[in-house]
């Protein structure tokens, strides 16, 4: 069999993992995928190169992480998907398997990403989605957060919202959607952009929530953006509310 | 303070509990409620009588279990609710606290109950609701299950669907709603009736799923009902898909 480049969409509950990316002696999503794919394909883990569309931090979830891996297999994509779901743990699922072009690279070819951050705003607590949402102790001012979000849209240097203080590469990104929707007892922040810096979505949420709580005026978010100074932005919102929803390709 | 009769609505993820009802040396919902209420009210657990609207089995969930407890407190219902949610574990929530009449009894006064059973019918697996849904390995025939369900509606002796073989009391119950709805990758069975026998909803689901899989004809469900013989009905569906949604009072 000629090796083929498989593209897969992976969902996971990141609660118990040290993030997506392989780390020695840590339980990671990539590590789990390596174990299962090496078993199915009958190759050593060291021979596999699993590429991901990006990293997700420890505790962050995904509905639509995209990976690729080159394999020589006699299984159809549907059969491979079934085998993946058979051997993967309960909290990692393979949603789709397709054969991609040889040149397909999930990170370099990605043209956009969608993240969702979920807060619980009911007056009790939610026992069913507690691992996937941040409970708020206040009722946020959504119009104020929407105004603040409007200053963040477009192409900007997001250095103030970058968790990596030693970032040497460009911190310029394009964010073309920030929507904030209430539905029942939940508040959903949806971010779409060309790419996001380390912790960027969580720092944006942490900052918008300060606005929602009345601790920051909406226009101050513009000042924070312009200052290019991480210390002025809000805290990094907890990982458990964040989910990588989708990765776009041309 | 004169003691007052508090009515509470309790939600729980039942995954790690041995059911609702107190059992010595077992972790139960009632046991957890006793711990927290005795602490808030400053009384010994032995002095508390927490009444529930019914039992839920090990692993079964609730959105709307109703309990009552008589307490002498200087807290308002809202304050009591906040204290409950402060001390209860993450997987048990107090959704509402009200002062009820002295004669209110959550089980004797209940006139109806709603249960929901959730199946996952997508072609992958669901990592986010895996503890609250049963994955099916086949695509069920919903119209066939709806026909079978129609034979179960009304006042019947549900002995064939009772998990307690030594049940001495009446096994006659009224079921006035069985709805089966597909939404995205999930299938929801909703049951409403005056009351349900032990394991009854789970045996009804196990039997309807045999119809959905084509292993039983819809009309055979009527024969099973009439036979009053548990051995003819389907298996007891796993606890994790079941949730007590609501208890009705006049």
Boltz contact constraints between the chains, C-beta under 6 A:
constraints:
  - contact:
      token1: [A, 11]
      token2: [B, 127]
      max_distance: 6.0
  - contact:
      token1: [A, 12]
      token2: [B, 127]
      max_distance: 6.0
  - contact:
      token1: [A, 13]
      token2: [B, 127]
      max_distance: 6.0
  - contact:
      token1: [A, 85]
      token2: [B, 125]
      max_distance: 6.0
  - contact:
      token1: [A, 90]
      token2: [B, 130]
      max_distance: 6.0
  - contact:
      token1: [A, 91]
      token2: [B, 127]
      max_distance: 6.0
  - contact:
      token1: [A, 93]
      token2: [B, 124]
      max_distance: 6.0
  - contact:
      token1: [A, 93]
      token2: [B, 125]
      max_distance: 6.0
  - contact:
      token1: [A, 93]
      token2: [B, 127]
      max_distance: 6.0
  - contact:
      token1: [A, 95]
      token2: [B, 124]
      max_distance: 6.0
  - contact:
      token1: [A, 124]
      token2: [B, 93]
      max_distance: 6.0
  - contact:
      token1: [A, 124]
      token2: [B, 95]
      max_distance: 6.0
  - contact:
      token1: [A, 125]
      token2: [B, 85]
      max_distance: 6.0
  - contact:
      token1: [A, 125]
      token2: [B, 93]
      max_distance: 6.0
  - contact:
      token1: [A, 127]
      token2: [B, 11]
      max_distance: 6.0
  - contact:
      token1: [A, 127]
      token2: [B, 12]
      max_distance: 6.0
  - contact:
      token1: [A, 127]
      token2: [B, 13]
      max_distance: 6.0
  - contact:
      token1: [A, 127]
      token2: [B, 91]
      max_distance: 6.0
  - contact:
      token1: [A, 127]
      token2: [B, 93]
      max_distance: 6.0
  - contact:
      token1: [A, 130]
      token2: [B, 90]
      max_distance: 6.0
